Amino acid sequence: MKNHKNAAMLARATAVALGAASAYVLAQGAAQPTPSERAIEYRQAVFKVVAGNFGPLSQNAQGKIELPAPAARKYAERLAAVADFTRDAFPEISREGKTRAKPEIWTDRAEFDKLVADLNTQSRALAAVTARADAKPEEFKAAVGAVGNACKSCHDKFREK
Ligand code: HEC
């Protein structure tokens, strides 16, 4: 008798718990971004990290902030590393949604990929300059300028205003 009562209580408790669990799963499901939203958010996050590391280098090249050599090298190395992430930040699935990426990226892919490659080449060149103790300020400025041009060329052509 006692066992039966316990079993019934357990069954009720389980039913309540499962009900709560499925309600939770449903609520989570509604809040989850779609694969497309996720891919777009990922890309925008990658560019935030790109900008977060290029920003101090650019400001330093313009004489707006001081940047000790080891810090410049750190930012430049991170920029070169994260620039590589942009290569696969534009999957087909991320074409439509809350994005400023222009549709031409997917119709003019060869041209777009050239600009991605250029960002990578210029970022690595900048990292190489910051790694050299004998690099002149002019070399640093030129390398930062080349990266800045790589950003701008792509934004002008492939990013919505
Ligand atoms: C090959 C093309 C390309 C290059 C090179 C490029 N960008 Fe972008 N960038 C884009 C596109 C496209 C977007 C729009 C992404 C979106 O909205 O999904 C973007 C978005 C951004 C954003 C906004 C991110 C957000 O919060 O939504 C920042 C900041 C940014 N880029 C900075 C930079 C900087 C700094 C560089 C150079 C160091 C750079 N980008 C190089 C194409 C490029």
Residues whose N, C-alpha, C, O or C-beta is under 5 A from the ligand:
A	BS01	HEC	I40 R43 Q44 F47 K48 V50 A51 F54 K98 T99 R100 A101 F112 L115 V116 L119 V147 A150 C151 C154 H155 F158 R159
